[in-house]
Amino acid sequence: MIALPTVLWLLHAAACKGDEAAASKSGTLPADTAAPGPGYGDTGFNVGQDTFSTGALDEAPPNVLWLLHHGEWSMSPVGGPYTAVTGLLRVLEFIDGDVDQPWCMAVFSMVGTALPAEDFAGCLTCDYAYAVTFFVTIDGGERPVSDAVPLDTGGTYDPDDLLPVFGLEECRSPDLPTDGAVWRMGWSELEGQVYIDYGNTGLWMPWYAGDRDFDDITFDWSRTFGFDVPEMEEEE
């Protein structure tokens, strides 16, 4: 004879199976009425409503800024082997690409001495490399409008034809040199690129596209970025 507790347990198990079978036929799962054991408390969290709006991401910037770098090197002695380089780097920025809306202007002079080959081994295609020192020679000031005509052969312009231009402090170009900065720079004839040893870390990166004509190298770079022209305080 089966004991009464055993019979009750069997009846309970059969009832549970009957509930599961009915739930299976109806396409629903039986509710889990088990209570969590010790150490299994609800550690979840509620995620708030996502209020981020993508509506403004397609908006055009109020203005654009055209960044333009142009420079040249003259390597010496003539014909090589080269031991030194001199040159200029001009940095210009224009609002909306309009040369009559200059934003910032700076000019650097460059003086460099040749590096031994082992010092630029990381620049695999470089033919020459130099330790180049930058000196700021023009930092903002005034720039004539595009159709201005000088008043004399000395390049004097009518004050009404001159536009005020910010200096380096307001330039938006990334990674500009500072006055007195020394950059390790190389030239790759194969790639037509001026390289720099970025941050003097030994990582040589292509920096400016260029062309070589005998002892002279010219190079440039330009980009256009969205720009929100800041409001200027009026002078009292």
ABEGO torsion letter per residue (X at the ends): XBBAAAAAAAAAAAAAAAAAAAAAAAGBBBBBABBBBBGABBABBBBBBBABBAAAAABBBABBBBBBBBBBBBBOBBGOBBABBBEBBBBBBBBGGBAABBABBBBBBBBBBBBBAAAAAABAABABBBBBBBBBABBEEBBBBAABBBABAAGBBBAAABBBBBBAAABABBGBBBBGBBBBBBBBAAAGBBBBBBGGAGBBBBABBBBBBEABBBBBBBBBBBBBBBBBBBBX
